[in-house]
Amino acid sequence: MKIKNLKVIGFDADDTLWINEPYFREAEESFCDLMESFMPRHDINRALFSREISNLPLYGYGIKAFMLSMIEAAIHISGRNLPIDVVSKIIDIGRRQLDQPVEVIENVEYVLQSLQKTYRLVIVTKGDLLDQEKKLEKSGLAPYFHHIEIVSEKGPANYQKLIKHLDIQASHFMMVGNSLKSDIMPVLEIGGYGIHVPFHTTWEHEHVDIKITDPKFRQIEQISEILNMM
Amino acid sequence: MKIKNLKVIGFDADDTLWINEPYFREAEESFCDLMESFMPRHDINRALFSREISNLPLYGYGIKAFMLSMIEAAIHISGRNLPIDVVSKIIDIGRRQLDQPVEVIENVEYVLQSLQKTYRLVIVTKGDLLDQEKKLEKSGLAPYFHHIEIVSEKGPANYQKLIKHLDIQASHFMMVGNSLKSDIMPVLEIGGYGIHVPFHTTWEHEHVDIKITDPKFRQIEQISEILNMM
C-alpha cells in the first residue's frame, strides 16, 4: 500500500508512542499482593476488572479512575473489612504510576522526525489531559506534534468531529495505534486510513478478534515500517 | 466598549455557563459532616484545601481529583484511624457530584443563541473532558458550540496555543468567564479580550484581589450585557 494525499497523521499515545500497559499490569500485581489474604489472585483481578468496566461511564479512562476503582474493588473484596492502611497503599500505587518515567518505544522518535517534515502530526488519546501532557513533556517527543486531541471515547462520531475540527477530509487522515477497537476500526469506518502496530500487552477491554480486509488498513510489526508506505 | 473584528469567543464552563462551585461547597459540607468527630469543621476544611492544592500538580482539576484528595485528607485527619465505611461515604459524595443535574445560569442560552450567528463559540475548560462533555450534553447548550477545548492549566502559554490552534490572532479572541485568574488575566496578557462575569461563589484558589485597567477588559454583572458590546 502506498498512501497518497495524506495531510494529518494521528497517533495514539499509550503503548503506541510510549510504554503504558505494563505499568497497569504491575499496578494490578501490587493490588493483588495487597488483597490476597481475602481471595485468590485470579478472583481479585476479575473483581477489579468488572469494577473498572462498570465505572467507565462515570469515571472514564486514566489513572485517577483506576485508583478509585481499585479502592472500591478492595472495599468490596474485603467484605467492607479493609484496614485503612491498605487504602493508603492503593493510593500510593496510583501516585507512583502518575509519576512513572516515560519510556519511548523503539524507533518512534526517528519515525516522527521523518514524518513531521511532510505531515501535521497530532496525538489522539482518551487518557487524562494533564497526564498525557506530562508524559509528552517527559518523552521529549513534544516538538514533533502540532497538538494533543483528547477524546472521551474513540468512536466514529468523535473521529468525525476531529476531522471537522482539523478542517480536512477523512481520506486525508491516517491513524496509527495499538488498539484495533479504538484506533483503527472507527477510523476505517469514517473513510480514513488505519495502521495497526500491536503492542505485546493489550488491555482486555480493548481486545477484539477480527480480520480486517479494508484496503485502507494495514498491520505492521514495527512503527518504522510506516516510512515505507509514504 | 464596542468590540470589533472578533472571530472566536471562548467560554469558561463551570460557574460561567452552569452552576458548579455550590456543588463543591455542598460536597465539602458533607465531608465535614463525616469528619467532625475528629476535628473542628474549620480545621477539616483547611486540611482538605491544603491537600487539594498540594495534589494539583499530580491530579489536576475535576471531581476525581477532588475525591482522591478527600480520601487522603480524611486518612490524615483521622490519624490513620478512619473507619472504612467513611471511605465509602466519601466515594458516594463524589459519585453523586459526577451524576449531578446541570443547572444552566440565567440568560446563558439566549446569549449563546444570539452570539453563535456571528461568532465561533468554544468552551475552554480545565475540567475533565468526560465530565464536561456530559455536562454540555445535559445542559442542552451543545448545539451552540463548535467544540470543547480542554487545557491542563489556564495560563498565557495555553491560551497562546489555543489561538494558534484556532488559526486566529489574539485580537480576534474574547474569553468570557468567572475567574479573573484563569479566564481573564492570561487572555489580556496575550492581547485578547476578557469579560469577567463574577459568580457568587469562587473557589479560594481562584481568588485574586486586583484592579484591571486594560482597555480590553470589562466586568459585567449579567452575561446578557455582552450583547450590548457587540
Interface residues (C-beta under 8 A of the other chain):
Chain A: L58 Y59 G60 K64 A65 M67 L68 I71 E72 I75 S78 R80 N81 L82 P83 I84 D85 V87 S88 I91 G94 R95 L98 D99 D128 L129 L130 D131 E133 H147 I150 V151 S152 K161 H165
Chain B: L58 Y59 G60 K64 A65 M67 L68 I71 E72 I75 S78 R80 N81 L82 P83 I84 D85 V87 S88 I91 G94 R95 L98 D99 D128 L129 L130 D131 E133 H147 I150 V151 S152 K161 H165
